[in-house]
Amino acid sequence: MADATAAVASNNDGLKRYYFLRAGVSAAWIAAAATIGAANPVAAAVLLVAYPAWDALANAIDARANGGFKANRPQTLNVIVSSLVALAVLIALPIDTHLVLAVFGVWASLSGLLQLATGVRRWRAVGAQWPMVLSGAQSALAGGFFVAQAAGALPGPSTILTVAPYAAFGALYFFIAAVALTLKGRRRA
């Protein structure tokens, strides 16, 4: 029993570090998007491709650290989807910014559902996953708004500044999840 408790605590520490990393990288991406990305179309393009590419890498890191790809099918699928989206954004950028936003919308919805599935799956074993479940659900909804905006059904420009608030909510949820795991660990000690 003591070995099982130590394994969960070790896994929680790794997951907590991972969530803090995701929050930090997202915060840096938002800062870059709001400054250089808003002022420079080439920088904006690089950042728009980098966002789903980072998500793919982050999901791969998470899956490998938590039992491997076979044990973490939602993250494995998210690695594939996010990699394909990074490529799709790269292809869509010279065509139309509305198309880029539509690609982001479909990705936000799908990756949100996969994140929600991961959060629900981890809830029993790890606990403190409610921020990840909320984040996944909100991401799925935000994706629908992006698609509607790209189709012209909702007003607003389709630029990097449209995606930045979505990234900000993701950063916030990852930060809250890390804090929740930290507090849970202190209650156990």
N, C-alpha and C positions, 0 to 999 in steps of 0.2 A: 504494500500500500504506500509506503514511504517513497519507493521508486516511482510509482505512478504520479504521486503528488509532485515530486521533483521534476518529472518530465513535463507535466502541465505548466508548472511555474517557469521552466526554461522556455517552453513554447510560448507562453504569455510574454516573457521578456523579449523574445525574438519578434513576436507579432507587434508588441508595443514599439520597438525600434523601427520596424517596418512602417508602421502607421505614422510615426514622427517623420521618417524619411519622405513618405508620400506627401505629407502636409508641407514639408519644407521645400521639396522640389516644385510642388504646385504653387506655393507662394512666390518662389523665384520666377517661375514661368509667368505668373500674373504680373509681377513687377516688370519683367522684360516686355510683356505684351503691351502694358499700359504706357511704357516709355518708348523703347526703340521700335517695337512692333507697330505702334500707332503712328509713328512718324516715318517709317521706312517700309515700303511694300515688300522688299526682298527679305528683310528681317521678319516681317509678319508671315511670309510664306514659310520660312524656315521654322518658325515657332508653331505654325499650324500643322506642319508635318511632324515636328518633334513631339507634340502633345500625345497623339495616339501611339507613336513609336515608344515613348517613355512608358505609357500604360502597358504596352506589350511586354517590355523588359521587366517592369515592376511585377506584373502578374507571373512572369516566368520565375523571378526571384522568389516570390511568395510560394508558388507551387513547389519549387525545389526544396525550400526550407521547411515545408510542411507535409512531407511524405511523398513528394514526386508528382509527376504529371498524371499518372494513372489514378492516384488517390485524390486528385483535385481536378476533376473534369471541368467544372465551371471556369476555373482559372486557365486551364489548358485551352479551352475554347476561346476565352478572352484573349489569350496570347495570339491565337490565329486571327481572330476578328480584328483586333487592334492593329496587327501588322498589315492586314489587307486594307484597313482604313487609312493607315499612313500612306500606303501606295495610292489609294484612291484619291486622297487629298492632293497628293503630288500631281496626279493626272488632272484633277479638276481645277487646280489653281489657275492655269493659263486659259481655261475655258470660260469660267463664270464664278464669281464669288457666291452667288446664290446656290450653285451646285455644291460648292464647298460646304456651305451651311447645311444643305440637305444631307450630305454625307455625314457631317458631324451629328446631325439629328438622328439618323438611323443608327449610327454608332452609339450615341448616348443612350438611346433606348435599349439597344441590345446589351451593351456592356453594363448598363444599370441593372437589367434583369439578372445578368450573370453575377454581378456583385451582390445583389439581393439574395440569390441562391447560396452564394458562399457564406454570407452573414448568417443566414438561417441555419445552414449546415454546421457552422462553427458555434452557434449559440450555446448548445448543450455542453460541448466539450470545453470551450474556452470562456464563454460568458461575455458580458459587456459588448455585445455585437449590435445592439440596437442602433448605434450611429451608422453602421455599415448597411443595415437593413433600410433605414430611412434614406441614406445616401443613394442606394440602389434604386429605390422607388422614385425618389426625386429626379434622378438621372433619366429614368425611363420616361417620366412626364416631360422633363425639359427637352428631351429628344423630339417629342411630338410638337412642342412649340417651335423648335428650330426648323423642322420640316414645314410647318405651317408658315413660318416667316419666310422661308426660302421660296415657297410657292406663291408668296405675295398675299396670303390670307391675313397675315398680321403685319402691321407697319414696323419699320425700322431698318436700319442699314445692316447688311450682312458683312461684317468685318471682324477682325480679331477681337475688337472690343465687345462684340456680341457673345463671343465664346468665353471671354475672361470672367464674367460673373458666374458662369457655370463652373469654371475651374475653381473659383473662390469658394463656392459652396462645397465642392469636393475636398478642398484643402481643409476647410472648417470641420467637415465630418471626420476626416482622417485624424485631425488633431484631437477632436472630442473623443474618438475611439481610443486613441493612445492614452489620453488622460483617464478615461473610464477604466482601462486595463491597469493603469498605474494605481488608481484608487482601490480597485479590486484586489490587487497584490498587497497593498498596505493593510487592508482589512484581514487578509489571510495571515499576515505575519504576526 
